[in-house]
Amino acid sequence: MSLTTEQRRAIREELMRTGDCPGAITKPQLVEVVDALDDWWESTGAAAANAAIPQPQRGLLTNKQKARLFVMLLDARYKVT
């Protein structure tokens, strides 16, 4: 399920408060980026990430465990947290 409008707004606000806020784009452009990434994750990203996990692990892990692993991998790769 896609994030709510309020959840998306909270993400944008948090991003704008940090040093990670992309200064080269406007607030309306940031809205478009957050919306597009959330829509992509909902339509394609989650399924692609799930399909990348080999069986039987894919069936044994919960969605929350898979998401946590994905976040940990992104953090290790890009130092985002």
SULHU-V903063 format. One record per run of one state. SS is the DSSP state (a for helix, b for strand, c for the rest). FROM is the first residue (numbers start at 1). LEN is the number of residues. Records with the same first field share a line. If there is no record, write none. Layout:
# SULHU-V903063
SS->FROM-LEN ; FROM-LEN
This chain:
# SULHU-V903063
c->1-4 ; 18-9 ; 53-4 ; 61-2 ; 79-3
a->5-13 ; 27-26 ; 57-4 ; 63-16
